[in-house]
Amino acid sequence: MNKAKKTVASVFALSLVSAAVLSGCGSKEEPPAPAGSGAASAPPSLSILLSHANAKYAMQAKDDDRYVKELSKLSNFNLKFEFLGHGDDFTQQMTVRFASGSLPDMIRTDSINSTMHPGALDKGVFQDLTELIDKYGPNLKKKIPADAWNSPKVSKDGKIYGIPALAALPATRVVYIRQDWLDKLGMQQPKTPDDYLKFFEAVKKQDMNGNGDANDEYGMYVRENLIYSNLFFSNFGYDPNMWYMKNGQLQPGMIQPETKDAIKFWKSLYDNGYINPNLFTNKGVDWVAGIKQGKGGVWIHDVTNYNTDWNTANFVEKNVKLSLLEGPETAKGKGIAAQGDQIYYVWTVPSKNKKAEDAIKFLNWAWSDEADDFFAMGIKDYNYKIENGKPKWDMNEAVNKDNDASVFYQLSINPRGDGRMLDKVLDVSPNTDAIKAGIQTAKKNVIKNDALHLPTLESLKTHPELAIGTGAGTLFLDMFAKVVTGKEDADSAFDKFVAEWKRRGGDAAIKEATDWYNKFYKK
């Protein structure tokens, strides 16, 4: 057995993300189906396989964990979960488990067709849950959006084989900006690309972070592979990470002529010193640290991380203020994130275990309003108290903060997904007004996704260099880096890239994507 594996009485695992399960407050719902057959009967048991996803508490949780016991008591199920590793470790361990045939009652995966368990669906490993959901899962159908049920990660040929667990919000990406820098410069919040350029120029000329060095701040702080950095693309018409229906074909944004203009704009940012010169090697941990050291005025991230990664108390400077903005807008477009299905991960139920009914009943309870308090604030009189008829919960109290305990009950053992943005959490959290406003801003940053639910294309599986977007090792990123740093001319390099991408297999990918689109959307 892999040493990274830990057996724990609990539910679920993180994925990286970030994002908030819709609470469904204010609506009537079916009461959860009773778990047992009578008051004297023992609670039914459920074993669950998941990833600890590098969550501190989940990686160290014991078999007698207090939160798991509480969840078992509240749901009236005897829950026992097994935490595997994260990333590649999780993939390898899952592959071994499926090969051995030793499977628990519920399994967290990324899709019913995941490469972690190739062929499992077609071999009948997963239970068809369609009728059981109709009978025992009214809360699931009511509270999980239709787009999620329509996803090929969950359904095939009209039958449901997986239960979606949701990201925190349907949209999370916003532009973070140093509001205190804007105030210091006497500038308004930028709305257009020109507004951003004026801000960047002002940042370049002044010692904004007050450390005596006027040359260590940048208007925008960029991360390797343009992760959380894809600003100034959609306002030219296309995002290189997305597909668009154009002239009867589903085509990547990265090959559109307008993207060449966006790349030229990025080159001007580089040439003018508006972005950090190490943008192609700036690792995630260094990127976060740099922002907290006052090296960047603008960056992209998730509104869900406002109180954590971007807690202003952790910045080097004093009196830091942040605002959450929409991306720059022009007549050609706006937005910084593709419309998604909000699926964080998927629960599957092995057919041979005969536990499908119990699994649906448990998940139906988890999606009830009755479960909200636990997944939002933990254990009453331990993690939170009721004072004057209202809950009092503090994310910075040791019982919630130490070892990231709140992440464990809001996310790690939350079978419906990510509960960090539940209304009940926000109502008792710091910066509530700013976060709620940011949630609305994130919705405005969403770009309509013509390729929503597009599966991994067979034509691209053996050609990672042709992958859509700015990923490491792609033809696009290689060309983008050479143009931005002045090693190649934009016009000739872009045209050469498009021709090479199509020649190597891009044309086949466009045909496959278009065929899928016409079939899936019945055009």
Kinemage of the C-alpha trace (Angstrom):
@kinemage 1
@onewidth
@group {chain A} dominant
@subgroup {mainchain}
@vectorlist {calphas} color= white
{ca met a 1} P 0.000 0.000 0.000
{ca asn a 2} L 1.312 3.475 -0.887
{ca lys a 3} L 2.502 5.307 2.222
{ca ala a 4} L 0.743 8.488 1.035
{ca lys a 5} L -2.584 6.772 1.623
{ca lys a 6} L -4.485 7.308 4.850
{ca thr a 7} L -7.693 5.661 5.953
{ca val a 8} L -9.928 8.141 7.705
{ca ala a 9} L -13.554 8.324 8.718
{ca ser a 10} L -14.575 11.238 6.477
{ca val a 11} L -15.791 12.498 3.173
{ca phe a 12} L -14.063 13.977 0.078
{ca ala a 13} L -10.968 15.777 -1.046
{ca leu a 14} L -9.877 19.150 -2.392
{ca ser a 15} L -8.925 19.644 -6.060
{ca leu a 16} L -7.171 22.988 -6.526
{ca val a 17} L -9.477 25.552 -7.086
{ca ser a 18} L -11.103 27.493 -6.073
{ca ala a 19} L -14.990 28.092 -5.661
{ca ala a 20} L -18.976 28.182 -3.503
{ca val a 21} L -21.667 25.663 -3.441
{ca leu a 22} L -25.038 27.282 -3.906
{ca ser a 23} L -26.886 27.004 -0.651
{ca gly a 24} L -30.395 27.123 -2.068
{ca cys a 25} L -31.573 29.068 0.966
{ca gly a 26} L -35.108 30.332 0.904
{ca ser a 27} L -36.583 27.469 -1.106
{ca lys a 28} L -38.696 24.548 0.044
{ca glu a 29} L -37.158 21.150 -0.377
{ca glu a 30} L -37.929 17.515 0.062
{ca pro a 31} L -36.902 16.207 3.486
{ca pro a 32} L -33.866 13.932 3.356
{ca ala a 33} L -34.802 10.287 2.927
{ca pro a 34} L -34.331 8.369 6.188
{ca ala a 35} L -31.027 6.559 6.290
{ca gly a 36} L -31.998 3.612 8.455
{ca ser a 37} L -34.989 1.299 8.494
{ca gly a 38} L -35.901 2.072 12.089
{ca ala a 39} L -34.899 3.906 15.218
{ca ala a 40} L -33.093 0.900 16.669
{ca ser a 41} L -31.214 -0.071 13.512
{ca ala a 42} L -27.525 0.701 13.116
{ca pro a 43} L -26.700 3.500 10.683
{ca pro a 44} L -25.743 2.250 7.234
{ca ser a 45} L -22.041 2.421 6.450
{ca leu a 46} L -20.395 4.136 3.507
{ca ser a 47} L -16.730 3.912 2.527
{ca ile a 48} L -15.422 6.750 0.397
{ca leu a 49} L -12.219 7.148 -1.606
{ca leu a 50} L -10.809 10.624 -2.203
{ca ser a 51} L -7.655 12.751 -2.360
{ca his a 52} L -6.281 14.808 0.506
{ca ala a 53} L -5.385 17.375 -2.189
{ca asn a 54} L -2.564 18.768 -0.039
{ca ala a 55} L -5.046 20.086 2.536
{ca lys a 56} L -3.166 20.225 5.842
{ca tyr a 57} L -5.901 18.878 8.085
{ca ala a 58} L -6.963 16.148 5.655
{ca met a 59} L -3.382 14.919 5.344
{ca gln a 60} L -3.179 14.408 9.115
{ca ala a 61} L -6.737 13.467 10.085
{ca lys a 62} L -7.156 10.458 12.384
{ca asp a 63} L -9.708 7.651 12.284
{ca asp a 64} L -11.546 9.149 15.269
{ca asp a 65} L -11.610 12.684 13.891
{ca arg a 66} L -14.202 14.880 15.615
{ca tyr a 67} L -15.529 16.394 12.367
{ca val a 68} L -16.044 13.001 10.776
{ca lys a 69} L -17.868 11.798 13.870
{ca glu a 70} L -20.089 14.866 13.784
{ca leu a 71} L -20.835 14.428 10.099
{ca ser a 72} L -21.693 10.756 10.682
{ca lys a 73} L -24.025 11.692 13.551
{ca leu a 74} L -25.772 14.478 11.640
{ca ser a 75} L -26.275 12.428 8.472
{ca asn a 76} L -27.069 9.145 10.295
{ca phe a 77} L -24.434 7.286 8.284
{ca asn a 78} L -21.317 5.526 9.511
{ca leu a 79} L -18.762 7.241 7.278
{ca lys a 80} L -15.315 5.849 6.610
{ca phe a 81} L -13.074 7.489 4.072
{ca glu a 82} L -9.705 6.852 2.613
{ca phe a 83} L -7.539 9.807 1.643
{ca leu a 84} L -5.090 9.152 -1.182
{ca gly a 85} L -2.395 11.557 -2.367
{ca his a 86} L -2.640 14.555 -4.657
{ca gly a 87} L -1.912 15.289 -8.308
{ca asp a 88} L 0.134 12.598 -10.009
{ca asp a 89} L 0.186 10.526 -6.802
{ca phe a 90} L -3.602 10.455 -6.708
{ca thr a 91} L -3.757 9.478 -10.391
{ca gln a 92} L -1.308 6.620 -9.927
{ca gln a 93} L -2.972 5.346 -6.758
{ca met a 94} L -6.410 5.464 -8.366
{ca thr a 95} L -5.159 3.518 -11.370
{ca val a 96} L -3.807 0.813 -9.052
{ca arg a 97} L -7.062 0.630 -7.088
{ca phe a 98} L -9.191 0.211 -10.192
{ca ala a 99} L -6.825 -2.436 -11.522
{ca ser a 100} L -7.088 -4.356 -8.246
{ca gly a 101} L -10.879 -4.186 -8.205
{ca ser a 102} L -10.815 -3.229 -4.514
{ca leu a 103} L -13.170 -0.260 -4.566
{ca pro a 104} L -15.116 1.585 -1.831
{ca asp a 105} L -18.773 2.597 -1.968
{ca met a 106} L -18.176 6.109 -3.310
{ca ile a 107} L -15.237 7.379 -5.358
{ca arg a 108} L -14.144 10.902 -6.142
{ca thr a 109} L -12.939 11.296 -9.714
{ca asp a 110} L -12.688 14.083 -12.259
{ca ser a 111} L -15.008 12.425 -14.779
{ca ile a 112} L -16.816 9.156 -15.420
{ca asn a 113} L -14.432 8.865 -18.400
{ca ser a 114} L -11.295 9.825 -16.471
{ca thr a 115} L -7.928 8.556 -17.656
{ca met a 116} L -7.404 7.403 -14.055
{ca his a 117} L -9.764 4.518 -14.771
{ca pro a 118} L -9.891 4.040 -18.557
{ca gly a 119} L -12.745 1.852 -19.766
{ca ala a 120} L -14.398 1.607 -16.346
{ca leu a 121} L -17.664 3.125 -17.519
{ca asp a 122} L -18.006 0.899 -20.583
{ca lys a 123} L -17.151 -2.173 -18.500
{ca gly a 124} L -20.061 -1.495 -16.146
{ca val a 125} L -17.921 -0.589 -13.136
{ca phe a 126} L -20.106 2.421 -12.317
{ca gln a 127} L -23.749 2.152 -11.292
{ca asp a 128} L -26.419 3.824 -13.424
{ca leu a 129} L -27.867 6.300 -10.914
{ca thr a 130} L -30.625 7.831 -13.034
{ca glu a 131} L -33.670 6.208 -11.392
{ca leu a 132} L -32.185 6.282 -7.897
{ca ile a 133} L -31.627 10.043 -8.134
{ca asp a 134} L -35.239 10.543 -9.222
{ca lys a 135} L -36.422 8.441 -6.271
{ca tyr a 136} L -34.041 9.358 -3.462
{ca gly a 137} L -32.278 12.562 -4.567
{ca pro a 138} L -34.783 15.424 -4.940
{ca asn a 139} L -32.337 17.893 -3.396
{ca leu a 140} L -29.656 16.880 -5.895
{ca lys a 141} L -31.854 17.621 -8.904
{ca lys a 142} L -33.127 20.842 -7.352
{ca lys a 143} L -29.831 22.381 -6.264
{ca ile a 144} L -27.277 21.174 -8.806
{ca pro a 145} L -27.513 23.269 -12.023
{ca ala a 146} L -28.766 21.613 -15.214
{ca asp a 147} L -25.489 22.410 -17.011
{ca ala a 148} L -23.656 20.160 -14.578
{ca trp a 149} L -26.012 17.219 -15.175
{ca asn a 150} L -25.613 17.659 -18.935
{ca ser a 151} L -21.843 17.340 -18.721
{ca pro a 152} L -20.165 14.255 -20.251
{ca lys a 153} L -18.217 14.127 -16.988
{ca val a 154} L -21.465 12.965 -15.403
{ca ser a 155} L -23.795 11.519 -18.062
{ca lys a 156} L -23.661 9.330 -21.143
{ca asp a 157} L -26.436 8.408 -23.577
{ca gly a 158} L -29.045 10.012 -21.336
{ca lys a 159} L -28.007 8.067 -18.236
{ca ile a 160} L -26.410 9.521 -15.107
{ca tyr a 161} L -23.355 7.716 -13.741
{ca gly a 162} L -21.895 10.456 -11.569
{ca ile a 163} L -22.974 13.081 -9.045
{ca pro a 164} L -21.378 16.519 -9.520
{ca ala a 165} L -19.677 18.242 -6.618
{ca leu a 166} L -19.583 21.953 -7.290
{ca ala a 167} L -16.918 24.607 -7.217
{ca ala a 168} L -17.578 27.457 -4.811
{ca leu a 169} L -19.137 29.758 -7.399
{ca pro a 170} L -20.207 29.613 -11.045
{ca ala a 171} L -17.691 32.427 -11.650
{ca thr a 172} L -14.719 33.443 -9.492
{ca arg a 173} L -12.126 35.372 -11.523
{ca val a 174} L -11.656 39.076 -10.898
{ca val a 175} L -8.968 41.671 -11.451
{ca tyr a 176} L -7.286 42.575 -8.172
{ca ile a 177} L -5.881 46.098 -8.020
{ca arg a 178} L -4.036 48.031 -5.330
{ca gln a 179} L -6.693 50.561 -4.443
{ca asp a 180} L -4.280 52.307 -2.081
{ca trp a 181} L -1.917 52.879 -5.034
{ca leu a 182} L -4.772 54.330 -7.081
{ca asp a 183} L -5.640 56.617 -4.184
{ca lys a 184} L -2.026 57.684 -3.784
{ca leu a 185} L -1.870 58.519 -7.496
{ca gly a 186} L -5.241 60.269 -7.468
{ca met a 187} L -6.532 57.964 -10.210
{ca gln a 188} L -9.909 56.357 -10.828
{ca gln a 189} L -10.327 52.602 -11.226
{ca pro a 190} L -9.400 51.630 -14.801
{ca lys a 191} L -12.041 50.376 -17.205
{ca thr a 192} L -10.406 50.413 -20.652
{ca pro a 193} L -6.971 49.241 -21.833
{ca asp a 194} L -5.887 52.890 -22.071
{ca asp a 195} L -6.929 53.440 -18.454
{ca tyr a 196} L -4.750 50.491 -17.412
{ca leu a 197} L -1.813 51.822 -19.424
{ca lys a 198} L -2.033 55.199 -17.664
{ca phe a 199} L -1.996 53.452 -14.300
{ca phe a 200} L 0.956 51.261 -15.317
{ca glu a 201} L 2.947 54.299 -16.464
{ca ala a 202} L 2.292 56.083 -13.178
{ca val a 203} L 3.377 53.013 -11.197
{ca lys a 204} L 6.576 52.826 -13.248
{ca lys a 205} L 7.554 56.381 -12.366
{ca gln a 206} L 6.953 56.284 -8.621
{ca asp a 207} L 8.130 54.254 -5.641
{ca met a 208} L 4.671 52.933 -4.883
{ca asn a 209} L 5.664 50.428 -2.217
{ca gly a 210} L 7.848 52.988 -0.436
{ca asn a 211} L 10.930 50.801 -0.130
{ca gly a 212} L 13.250 53.365 -1.714
{ca asp a 213} L 13.513 51.539 -5.036
{ca ala a 214} L 11.342 52.987 -7.799
{ca asn a 215} L 12.240 50.176 -10.182
{ca asp a 216} L 10.875 47.105 -8.391
{ca glu a 217} L 7.161 47.720 -8.972
{ca tyr a 218} L 5.216 46.737 -12.070
{ca gly a 219} L 1.783 47.780 -13.235
{ca met a 220} L 0.807 44.127 -13.663
{ca tyr a 221} L 2.555 41.187 -12.016
{ca val a 222} L 2.568 38.144 -14.295
{ca arg a 223} L 2.951 34.437 -13.493
{ca glu a 224} L 4.553 31.697 -15.622
{ca asn a 225} L 2.395 30.221 -18.402
{ca leu a 226} L 0.180 33.300 -17.948
{ca ile a 227} L -1.629 31.511 -15.105
{ca tyr a 228} L -3.928 34.079 -13.470
{ca ser a 229} L -2.492 36.556 -15.959
{ca asn a 230} L -4.628 36.316 -19.104
{ca leu a 231} L -5.492 40.000 -19.188
{ca phe a 232} L -5.604 42.000 -22.449
{ca phe a 233} L -6.760 39.212 -24.759
{ca ser a 234} L -10.556 39.167 -24.808
{ca asn a 235} L -10.725 42.906 -25.300
{ca phe a 236} L -9.117 42.213 -28.700
{ca gly a 237} L -11.898 39.716 -29.436
{ca tyr a 238} L -10.486 36.300 -28.474
{ca asp a 239} L -8.939 34.503 -25.520
{ca pro a 240} L -6.188 32.049 -26.588
{ca asn a 241} L -7.413 29.506 -24.011
{ca met a 242} L -10.886 29.186 -25.537
{ca trp a 243} L -12.735 27.814 -28.568
{ca tyr a 244} L -15.149 29.951 -30.615
{ca met a 245} L -17.814 29.064 -33.154
{ca lys a 246} L -16.764 30.990 -36.268
{ca asn a 247} L -17.833 30.513 -39.885
{ca gly a 248} L -19.483 27.201 -39.079
{ca gln a 249} L -16.397 25.795 -37.350
{ca leu a 250} L -15.332 25.509 -33.715
{ca gln a 251} L -11.926 27.192 -33.765
{ca pro a 252} L -9.331 28.082 -31.093
{ca gly a 253} L -9.027 31.731 -30.141
{ca met a 254} L -5.254 31.451 -30.284
{ca ile a 255} L -5.199 31.164 -34.098
{ca gln a 256} L -7.474 34.137 -34.794
{ca pro a 257} L -5.861 37.191 -36.486
{ca glu a 258} L -7.055 39.441 -33.649
{ca thr a 259} L -4.872 37.479 -31.221
{ca lys a 260} L -1.823 38.747 -33.106
{ca asp a 261} L -2.844 42.271 -32.107
{ca ala a 262} L -3.167 41.171 -28.477
{ca ile a 263} L 0.355 39.719 -28.594
{ca lys a 264} L 1.697 43.012 -29.956
{ca phe a 265} L -0.001 44.785 -27.051
{ca trp a 266} L 1.708 42.387 -24.615
{ca lys a 267} L 5.044 43.126 -26.270
{ca ser a 268} L 4.471 46.828 -25.596
{ca leu a 269} L 3.799 46.018 -21.926
{ca tyr a 270} L 7.108 44.160 -21.785
{ca asp a 271} L 9.061 46.820 -23.670
{ca asn a 272} L 7.723 49.619 -21.479
{ca gly a 273} L 8.496 47.826 -18.219
{ca tyr a 274} L 4.850 47.583 -17.250
{ca ile a 275} L 5.122 43.835 -16.487
{ca asn a 276} L 7.837 41.872 -14.697
{ca pro a 277} L 10.615 40.703 -17.048
{ca asn a 278} L 10.662 37.228 -15.430
{ca leu a 279} L 7.047 36.590 -16.419
{ca phe a 280} L 7.915 33.305 -18.143
{ca thr a 281} L 9.747 31.844 -15.133
{ca asn a 282} L 7.842 33.418 -12.229
{ca lys a 283} L 6.659 30.380 -10.210
{ca gly a 284} L 3.374 30.472 -8.341
{ca val a 285} L 4.877 30.718 -4.862
{ca asp a 286} L 7.222 33.519 -5.973
{ca trp a 287} L 4.368 35.283 -7.736
{ca val a 288} L 2.258 35.379 -4.569
{ca ala a 289} L 5.242 36.458 -2.486
{ca gly a 290} L 6.120 39.195 -4.966
{ca ile a 291} L 2.645 40.659 -4.871
{ca lys a 292} L 2.692 40.699 -1.069
{ca gln a 293} L 6.067 42.448 -1.223
{ca gly a 294} L 4.479 45.231 -3.274
{ca lys a 295} L 5.820 44.329 -6.705
{ca gly a 296} L 2.511 44.414 -8.556
{ca gly a 297} L -0.384 46.812 -8.911
{ca val a 298} L -2.691 44.476 -10.853
{ca trp a 299} L -3.158 40.702 -10.996
{ca ile a 300} L -5.931 38.185 -11.611
{ca his a 301} L -7.190 35.714 -9.045
{ca asp a 302} L -10.354 34.260 -7.509
{ca val a 303} L -12.713 36.225 -5.305
{ca thr a 304} L -12.833 33.130 -3.071
{ca asn a 305} L -9.240 33.858 -1.989
{ca tyr a 306} L -9.868 37.424 -0.828
{ca asn a 307} L -9.604 36.545 2.874
{ca thr a 308} L -6.813 33.973 2.485
{ca asp a 309} L -4.126 34.444 -0.169
{ca trp a 310} L -4.814 38.174 -0.349
{ca asn a 311} L -5.333 38.928 3.321
{ca thr a 312} L -3.934 42.468 3.411
{ca ala a 313} L -2.546 41.889 6.909
{ca asn a 314} L 0.043 39.613 5.276
{ca phe a 315} L 1.383 42.278 2.883
{ca val a 316} L 4.745 43.881 3.686
{ca glu a 317} L 3.288 47.363 3.336
{ca lys a 318} L 0.905 48.848 5.867
{ca asn a 319} L -2.653 49.961 5.148
{ca val a 320} L -2.950 47.963 1.917
{ca lys a 321} L -6.343 48.259 0.224
{ca leu a 322} L -7.582 46.050 -2.601
{ca ser a 323} L -10.430 46.430 -5.061
{ca leu a 324} L -11.939 43.757 -7.315
{ca leu a 325} L -12.595 44.880 -10.882
{ca glu a 326} L -13.908 43.761 -14.230
{ca gly a 327} L -11.431 43.140 -17.022
{ca pro a 328} L -10.709 45.902 -19.553
{ca glu a 329} L -13.459 46.406 -22.104
{ca thr a 330} L -13.482 47.551 -25.728
{ca ala a 331} L -15.995 47.348 -28.551
{ca lys a 332} L -14.387 44.018 -29.513
{ca gly a 333} L -14.996 42.297 -26.200
{ca lys a 334} L -14.310 41.854 -22.499
{ca gly a 335} L -13.971 39.151 -19.869
{ca ile a 336} L -11.220 37.053 -18.296
{ca ala a 337} L -12.758 33.607 -17.688
{ca ala a 338} L -14.633 31.089 -19.808
{ca gln a 339} L -18.125 30.032 -18.815
{ca gly a 340} L -17.806 26.678 -17.044
{ca asp a 341} L -19.936 23.801 -15.834
{ca gln a 342} L -19.016 24.515 -12.173
{ca ile a 343} L -18.065 20.862 -11.672
{ca tyr a 344} L -15.307 20.567 -9.063
{ca tyr a 345} L -15.197 16.784 -9.170
{ca val a 346} L -17.583 13.835 -9.599
{ca trp a 347} L -18.804 11.102 -7.246
{ca thr a 348} L -19.150 7.626 -8.760
{ca val a 349} L -20.622 4.499 -7.168
{ca pro a 350} L -19.241 1.022 -8.028
{ca ser a 351} L -21.982 -1.342 -9.167
{ca lys a 352} L -20.753 -4.426 -7.331
{ca asn a 353} L -20.970 -2.862 -3.853
{ca lys a 354} L -24.768 -2.524 -3.950
{ca lys a 355} L -24.567 0.762 -2.020
{ca ala a 356} L -25.975 3.119 -4.625
{ca glu a 357} L -29.215 3.768 -2.756
{ca asp a 358} L -27.370 4.653 0.449
{ca ala a 359} L -24.942 6.876 -1.462
{ca ile a 360} L -27.786 8.866 -3.024
{ca lys a 361} L -29.575 9.192 0.318
{ca phe a 362} L -26.408 10.470 1.965
{ca leu a 363} L -25.732 13.003 -0.802
{ca asn a 364} L -29.371 14.087 -0.726
{ca trp a 365} L -28.959 14.858 2.995
{ca ala a 366} L -25.696 16.680 2.305
{ca trp a 367} L -27.518 18.961 -0.133
{ca ser a 368} L -30.313 19.750 2.347
{ca asp a 369} L -30.566 23.043 4.214
{ca glu a 370} L -30.166 20.992 7.397
{ca ala a 371} L -26.519 20.374 6.459
{ca asp a 372} L -25.637 24.028 5.779
{ca asp a 373} L -24.507 24.972 9.275
{ca phe a 374} L -21.953 22.168 9.513
{ca phe a 375} L -20.435 22.738 6.069
{ca ala a 376} L -20.325 26.483 6.733
{ca met a 377} L -19.249 26.815 10.369
{ca gly a 378} L -18.374 23.353 11.665
{ca ile a 379} L -19.483 22.022 15.045
{ca lys a 380} L -21.823 24.077 17.194
{ca asp a 381} L -20.301 25.201 20.511
{ca tyr a 382} L -16.865 24.205 19.251
{ca asn a 383} L -16.212 26.062 15.990
{ca tyr a 384} L -19.050 28.548 16.455
{ca lys a 385} L -21.590 29.678 19.025
{ca ile a 386} L -25.075 31.124 18.962
{ca glu a 387} L -25.292 34.538 20.603
{ca asn a 388} L -28.498 36.585 20.691
{ca gly a 389} L -30.046 34.134 18.271
{ca lys a 390} L -27.287 34.581 15.667
{ca pro a 391} L -24.239 32.443 14.874
{ca lys a 392} L -20.819 33.796 15.826
{ca trp a 393} L -17.956 32.255 13.852
{ca asp a 394} L -14.443 33.615 13.415
{ca met a 395} L -12.196 32.183 10.709
{ca asn a 396} L -9.163 33.528 12.580
{ca glu a 397} L -9.865 31.762 15.878
{ca ala a 398} L -7.369 28.992 16.591
{ca val a 399} L -10.031 26.266 16.464
{ca asn a 400} L -10.828 27.245 12.860
{ca lys a 401} L -7.459 28.549 11.693
{ca asp a 402} L -4.922 26.089 13.106
{ca asn a 403} L -3.937 23.464 10.565
{ca asp a 404} L -6.572 25.012 8.254
{ca ala a 405} L -9.310 23.242 10.191
{ca ser a 406} L -12.089 25.259 8.575
{ca val a 407} L -10.973 24.026 5.158
{ca phe a 408} L -11.559 20.473 6.376
{ca tyr a 409} L -15.255 20.891 7.189
{ca gln a 410} L -16.042 23.488 4.523
{ca leu a 411} L -14.221 21.728 1.697
{ca ser a 412} L -12.363 18.474 2.384
{ca ile a 413} L -15.255 16.508 3.903
{ca asn a 414} L -17.977 18.478 2.142
{ca pro a 415} L -19.447 16.014 -0.399
{ca arg a 416} L -21.240 18.764 -2.294
{ca gly a 417} L -17.965 20.535 -3.103
{ca asp a 418} L -16.634 23.850 -1.859
{ca gly a 419} L -18.610 25.517 0.931
{ca arg a 420} L -16.304 28.482 1.556
{ca met a 421} L -18.642 30.922 -0.185
{ca leu a 422} L -21.930 29.776 1.322
{ca asp a 423} L -24.119 32.688 2.390
{ca lys a 424} L -23.865 31.488 5.980
{ca val a 425} L -20.067 31.716 5.755
{ca leu a 426} L -20.058 35.132 4.133
{ca asp a 427} L -22.537 36.544 6.628
{ca val a 428} L -20.124 35.878 9.502
{ca ser a 429} L -16.838 36.474 7.631
{ca pro a 430} L -14.667 39.590 7.443
{ca asn a 431} L -14.909 41.740 4.307
{ca thr a 432} L -18.399 40.406 3.573
{ca asp a 433} L -19.505 43.403 1.528
{ca ala a 434} L -16.335 43.424 -0.583
{ca ile a 435} L -16.574 39.691 -1.305
{ca lys a 436} L -20.268 39.789 -2.181
{ca ala a 437} L -19.602 42.694 -4.548
{ca gly a 438} L -16.661 40.751 -5.985
{ca ile a 439} L -18.912 37.761 -6.647
{ca gln a 440} L -21.124 39.954 -8.804
{ca thr a 441} L -18.044 41.374 -10.560
{ca ala a 442} L -16.798 37.846 -11.315
{ca lys a 443} L -20.067 37.077 -13.100
{ca lys a 444} L -19.426 40.048 -15.389
{ca asn a 445} L -15.952 38.698 -16.217
{ca val a 446} L -17.329 35.475 -17.722
{ca ile a 447} L -16.963 34.894 -21.471
{ca lys a 448} L -19.634 32.863 -23.284
{ca asn a 449} L -18.141 29.437 -23.928
{ca asp a 450} L -19.091 27.912 -27.275
{ca ala a 451} L -17.177 24.763 -26.299
{ca leu a 452} L -18.835 24.158 -22.930
{ca his a 453} L -18.611 20.398 -22.186
{ca leu a 454} L -16.101 19.777 -24.991
{ca pro a 455} L -14.271 16.525 -24.099
{ca thr a 456} L -10.556 15.966 -24.590
{ca leu a 457} L -10.075 15.665 -28.329
{ca glu a 458} L -8.609 12.415 -29.635
{ca ser a 459} L -6.679 14.362 -32.263
{ca leu a 460} L -4.797 16.282 -29.539
{ca lys a 461} L -4.159 13.511 -26.999
{ca thr a 462} L -0.792 12.558 -28.519
{ca his a 463} L 0.154 16.145 -29.418
{ca pro a 464} L 0.536 18.134 -26.168
{ca glu a 465} L 2.360 20.871 -28.069
{ca leu a 466} L -0.887 21.602 -29.921
{ca ala a 467} L -2.918 22.086 -26.724
{ca ile a 468} L -5.165 25.124 -26.698
{ca gly a 469} L -3.876 28.060 -24.687
{ca thr a 470} L -0.763 29.147 -22.852
{ca gly a 471} L 0.305 25.909 -21.211
{ca ala a 472} L 3.976 24.952 -20.814
{ca gly a 473} L 5.467 23.334 -23.895
{ca thr a 474} L 2.777 24.505 -26.300
{ca leu a 475} L 3.524 25.976 -29.697
{ca phe a 476} L 1.482 29.026 -28.761
{ca leu a 477} L 3.398 29.850 -25.585
{ca asp a 478} L 6.721 29.303 -27.341
{ca met a 479} L 5.741 31.734 -30.073
{ca phe a 480} L 4.239 34.210 -27.604
{ca ala a 481} L 7.422 34.285 -25.490
{ca lys a 482} L 9.677 34.816 -28.491
{ca val a 483} L 7.577 37.692 -29.786
{ca val a 484} L 7.104 39.414 -26.420
{ca thr a 485} L 10.822 39.289 -25.621
{ca gly a 486} L 11.758 40.563 -29.086
{ca lys a 487} L 13.404 37.411 -30.403
{ca glu a 488} L 11.005 37.145 -33.333
{ca asp a 489} L 8.794 39.502 -35.333
{ca ala a 490} L 5.125 39.336 -34.344
{ca asp a 491} L 3.615 39.104 -37.818
{ca ser a 492} L 5.868 36.419 -39.233
{ca ala a 493} L 6.070 34.408 -35.997
{ca phe a 494} L 2.295 34.356 -35.499
{ca asp a 495} L 1.558 33.391 -39.103
{ca lys a 496} L 4.175 30.635 -38.936
{ca phe a 497} L 2.669 29.348 -35.678
{ca val a 498} L -0.844 29.153 -37.127
{ca ala a 499} L 0.347 27.272 -40.198
{ca glu a 500} L 2.447 24.874 -38.113
{ca trp a 501} L -0.366 24.250 -35.632
{ca lys a 502} L -2.796 23.394 -38.409
{ca arg a 503} L -0.279 21.224 -40.240
{ca arg a 504} L 0.647 19.136 -37.212
{ca gly a 505} L -2.939 18.239 -36.415
{ca gly a 506} L -4.830 21.440 -35.725
{ca asp a 507} L -7.058 21.084 -38.785
{ca ala a 508} L -8.043 17.604 -37.583
{ca ala a 509} L -8.762 19.031 -34.124
{ca ile a 510} L -11.006 21.734 -35.583
{ca lys a 511} L -12.946 19.119 -37.558
{ca glu a 512} L -13.315 16.864 -34.521
{ca ala a 513} L -14.407 19.770 -32.307
{ca thr a 514} L -16.895 20.990 -34.906
{ca asp a 515} L -18.369 17.489 -35.336
{ca trp a 516} L -18.748 17.220 -31.563
{ca tyr a 517} L -20.411 20.637 -31.393
{ca asn a 518} L -22.928 19.799 -34.115
{ca lys a 519} L -23.797 16.498 -32.438
{ca phe a 520} L -23.819 17.666 -28.812
{ca tyr a 521} L -25.834 20.808 -29.428
{ca lys a 522} L -27.901 19.146 -32.195
{ca lys a 523} L -27.218 21.924 -34.672
